[in-house]
Amino acid sequence: MMKFHISTTGIKRVKISNSSGGGGSKGATVAATGAAALRGRLSSRTLLLVMLVLGIALPFLFVRIAFLVLESASLSSCSSPIECMGWRLFSGADTSQKLREELTRALTEVKDDNIVEGRIEGSLESFNERVKEMTSKQQDIKAFAFKTKAMLLGMQQKVQSAKKRELMYWYLASRVVPKSLHCLCLKLAEEYTVNAMARSCLPPPEQVSRLADKSFHHVVLLTDNVLAASVVISSTIENAANPEKLVFHIVTDKKTYTPMHAWFAINSLKSAAVEVKGLHQYDWSLEVNVGVKQMLEIHRLIWSHYYNNLKEEDFEYEGEYTNCLEALSPSCLSLMNHLRIYIPELFPDLNKIVFLDDDVVVQHDISSLWTMDLNGKVVGAVVDSWCGGNCCPGRKYKDYLNFSHPIISSNLDQDRCAWLSGMNVFDLEAWRRTNITTSYHKWLKISLKSGLTLWQPGVLPPTLLAFEGHVHPIDPLWQLAGLGYRSLSSAHGQMLEAAAVLHFTGPAKPWLEIGSPEVRSLWNRHVNFSNSFIRKCRILG
């Protein structure tokens, strides 16, 4: 019998015999050989396809099985993971949903009151150890949730405690006088005693007439920091259009007078005039002396009352914690800070002055401040913000004053922006026509009668009250404040170059090492690091 066999090599003719003899055997052998070749070709292709499919599917299958094993181990209804895994292999979605619901319910049922300070007996420090403990001891999901929540609460408390301690240390670092600045004062005081040039007149005789000449631009500083005063003056002169018109009046305390005088006598300025005067050199009336003494005593009582009435809950939130630390700053009791309310008495011959704090840097010419029209107001200050109507250039009234007291809440709006101190224009003639200084002392006495609770310790709160209605807003670009804090917004970065005056309000003063290197460099550029006294005291930028 003749049949045809089709293969990849062509059509072969195969003769198959019906007999059982040798010819039949030979035909069968040929047929078997062709079938084997066909199976070999099909097997290699099939094997390649199967391996490709398994290579894709096996990783997903392995992950699924591993997840089911872990999931099964957390349920108390199964005696072993293998027992549960089989019937849940294709119904895992529903089970996962049930597991999530059970875990959520367990976490909700665990009350924080049952966890004392976030700790439990035999609590473990590692989450991996917690999982191992659960799988080995076959704990139910509620026990696991209880212990896990206890561990997380404990970790949260440790983090909060560490942040508070770090913030406390940061503020403590801002309270100290650096050794280098103390060294500078000692070296200059010594120089004052041994060097006649350090005791020379300030200003020189040819410039004395400028001190009361109203045609000059008078700048006032109240400070006991020699290095800071030098930076303020050098930065102002460097950026002035007409530095020869500037007259600087530095008022300092008795202990700082000799080093302050020695510094500016040795490092004389060729263009501008500088006067250094100590408080012990003023011949004030008895009324002024009594007023200053009463003012300092009431501020000391306010500070002591605030300190003695601090409670543990005042330190729970970072914002309140920061306010508490700032309110306890020694600067709140500084005589040099509180004396600014007596500027008309300090300079009876002047009509208009620009007041600068010792923690500022002048970046642009400020001569137009002396010709600015204050519209009959006493002080020109930054009130409105450069960031729009939704924020303030500094802080709001509620950050300084106690609006829970009716005397404060009935007179002021707590959401008003407080005007910035640190760089202000004062019309002393207009000031003398008002009762601002008297109003300042009146508010101090009201605070004393009201239990010392009207405001937080500091210079600015009673000043805001006394100058109410006497402030003329000036362009926000005149001053950028808040550079003494650790975090600066992106808007601050955009304003750093544009602002005429940079004010390092906050704990991180530029002469301390705790400040931001970026903003400290703006201050350091005005320090003469080649000066022999600066080098001897190792004042570094």
Secondary structure as the mmCIF struct_conf table of DSSP 4:
data_model
#
loop_
_struct_conf.conf_type_id
_struct_conf.id
_struct_conf.beg_label_comp_id
_struct_conf.beg_label_asym_id
_struct_conf.beg_label_seq_id
_struct_conf.end_label_comp_id
_struct_conf.end_label_asym_id
_struct_conf.end_label_seq_id
STRN STRN1 MET A 2 SER A 7
TURN_TY1_P TURN_TY1_P1 THR A 8 THR A 9
STRN STRN2 GLY A 10 LYS A 15
BEND BEND1 ASN A 18 GLY A 21
HELX_RH_AL_P HELX_RH_AL_P1 GLY A 22 ALA A 73
TURN_TY1_P TURN_TY1_P2 SER A 74 SER A 74
TURN_TY1_P TURN_TY1_P3 SER A 76 SER A 77
BEND BEND2 SER A 79 SER A 80
HELX_RH_AL_P HELX_RH_AL_P2 PRO A 81 ARG A 88
TURN_TY1_P TURN_TY1_P4 LEU A 89 PHE A 90
HELX_RH_AL_P HELX_RH_AL_P3 GLY A 92 GLU A 109
BEND BEND3 VAL A 110 VAL A 110
HELX_RH_3T_P HELX_RH_3T_P1 ASP A 112 ASN A 114
BEND BEND4 ILE A 115 ILE A 115
STRN STRN3 VAL A 116 VAL A 116
TURN_TY1_P TURN_TY1_P5 GLU A 117 GLY A 118
STRN STRN4 ARG A 119 ARG A 119
TURN_TY1_P TURN_TY1_P6 GLU A 121 GLY A 122
BEND BEND5 GLU A 125 GLU A 125
HELX_RH_AL_P HELX_RH_AL_P4 PHE A 127 LYS A 137
TURN_TY1_P TURN_TY1_P7 GLN A 138 GLN A 138
HELX_RH_AL_P HELX_RH_AL_P5 ILE A 141 ARG A 175
BEND BEND6 VAL A 176 VAL A 176
HELX_LH_PP_P HELX_LH_PP_P1 VAL A 177 PRO A 178
HELX_RH_AL_P HELX_RH_AL_P6 LYS A 179 VAL A 194
TURN_TY1_P TURN_TY1_P8 ALA A 196 ALA A 196
HELX_RH_3T_P HELX_RH_3T_P2 MET A 197 ARG A 199
BEND BEND7 SER A 200 SER A 200
BEND BEND8 LEU A 202 PRO A 203
HELX_RH_3T_P HELX_RH_3T_P3 PRO A 205 ALA A 212
TURN_TY1_P TURN_TY1_P9 LYS A 214 SER A 215
BEND BEND9 PHE A 216 PHE A 216
STRN STRN5 HIS A 217 LEU A 222
BEND BEND10 ASP A 224 ASP A 224
HELX_RH_AL_P HELX_RH_AL_P7 VAL A 226 GLU A 238
TURN_TY1_P TURN_TY1_P10 ASN A 239 ASN A 239
BEND BEND11 ALA A 241 ALA A 241
HELX_RH_3T_P HELX_RH_3T_P4 PRO A 243 LYS A 245
STRN STRN6 LEU A 246 THR A 252
HELX_RH_AL_P HELX_RH_AL_P8 LYS A 254 ILE A 266
BEND BEND12 ASN A 267 ASN A 267
BEND BEND13 LYS A 270 ALA A 272
STRN STRN7 ALA A 273 GLY A 278
HELX_RH_3T_P HELX_RH_3T_P5 LEU A 279 GLN A 281
HELX_RH_AL_P HELX_RH_AL_P9 LEU A 286 ASN A 308
TURN_TY1_P TURN_TY1_P11 ASN A 309 ASN A 309
HELX_RH_3T_P HELX_RH_3T_P6 GLU A 312 PHE A 315
BEND BEND14 GLU A 316 TYR A 317
HELX_RH_AL_P HELX_RH_AL_P10 GLU A 318 ALA A 327
TURN_TY1_P TURN_TY1_P12 LEU A 328 LEU A 328
HELX_RH_3T_P HELX_RH_3T_P7 PRO A 330 LEU A 333
HELX_RH_AL_P HELX_RH_AL_P11 LEU A 335 HIS A 338
HELX_RH_3T_P HELX_RH_3T_P8 LEU A 339 TYR A 342
HELX_RH_AL_P HELX_RH_AL_P12 ILE A 343 LEU A 346
TURN_TY1_P TURN_TY1_P13 PRO A 348 ASP A 349
BEND BEND15 ASN A 351 ASN A 351
STRN STRN8 LYS A 352 LEU A 356
TURN_TY1_P TURN_TY1_P14 ASP A 358 ASP A 359
STRN STRN9 VAL A 360 VAL A 362
BEND BEND16 HIS A 364 HIS A 364
HELX_RH_3T_P HELX_RH_3T_P9 SER A 367 THR A 371
TURN_TY1_P TURN_TY1_P15 ASN A 375 GLY A 376
BEND BEND17 VAL A 378 VAL A 378
STRN STRN10 VAL A 379 VAL A 382
BEND BEND18 ASP A 384 ASP A 384
TURN_TY1_P TURN_TY1_P16 TRP A 386 CYS A 387
TURN_TY1_P TURN_TY1_P17 GLY A 389 ASN A 390
BEND BEND19 CYS A 391 CYS A 391
BEND BEND20 PRO A 393 GLY A 394
STRN STRN11 LYS A 396 LYS A 396
HELX_RH_3T_P HELX_RH_3T_P10 TYR A 397 ASP A 399
TURN_TY1_P TURN_TY1_P18 TYR A 400 TYR A 400
STRN STRN12 LEU A 401 LEU A 401
TURN_TY1_P TURN_TY1_P19 PHE A 403 SER A 404
BEND BEND21 HIS A 405 HIS A 405
HELX_RH_AL_P HELX_RH_AL_P13 PRO A 406 SER A 409
TURN_TY1_P TURN_TY1_P20 SER A 410 ASN A 411
TURN_TY1_P TURN_TY1_P21 GLN A 414 ASP A 415
BEND BEND22 ARG A 416 ARG A 416
STRN STRN13 CYS A 417 CYS A 417
HELX_LH_PP_P HELX_LH_PP_P2 ALA A 418 LEU A 420
BEND BEND23 GLY A 422 GLY A 422
STRN STRN14 MET A 423 ASP A 427
HELX_RH_AL_P HELX_RH_AL_P14 LEU A 428 ARG A 432
TURN_TY1_P TURN_TY1_P22 ARG A 433 ARG A 433
BEND BEND24 THR A 434 THR A 434
HELX_RH_AL_P HELX_RH_AL_P15 ILE A 436 LYS A 449
TURN_TY1_P TURN_TY1_P23 SER A 450 GLY A 451
BEND BEND25 LEU A 452 LEU A 452
BEND BEND26 LEU A 454 LEU A 454
STRN STRN15 TRP A 455 TRP A 455
BEND BEND27 PRO A 457 VAL A 459
HELX_RH_AL_P HELX_RH_AL_P16 LEU A 460 ALA A 466
TURN_TY1_P TURN_TY1_P24 PHE A 467 GLY A 469
STRN STRN16 VAL A 471 ILE A 474
HELX_RH_3T_P HELX_RH_3T_P11 PRO A 476 TRP A 478
STRN STRN17 GLN A 479 LEU A 480
TURN_TY1_P TURN_TY1_P25 LEU A 483 GLY A 484
BEND BEND28 TYR A 485 ARG A 486
HELX_RH_AL_P HELX_RH_AL_P17 SER A 490 MET A 495
TURN_TY1_P TURN_TY1_P26 LEU A 496 ALA A 498
BEND BEND29 ALA A 500 ALA A 500
STRN STRN18 VAL A 501 HIS A 503
BEND BEND30 GLY A 506 PRO A 507
TURN_TY1_P TURN_TY1_P27 PRO A 510 TRP A 511
BEND BEND31 LEU A 512 LEU A 512
TURN_TY1_P TURN_TY1_P28 GLU A 513 ILE A 514
BEND BEND32 GLY A 515 GLY A 515
HELX_RH_AL_P HELX_RH_AL_P18 PRO A 517 ASN A 524
TURN_TY1_P TURN_TY1_P29 ARG A 525 HIS A 526
BEND BEND33 VAL A 527 VAL A 527
TURN_TY1_P TURN_TY1_P30 PHE A 529 SER A 530
BEND BEND34 ASN A 531 ASN A 531
HELX_RH_AL_P HELX_RH_AL_P19 SER A 532 LYS A 536
TURN_TY1_P TURN_TY1_P31 CYS A 537 ARG A 538
#
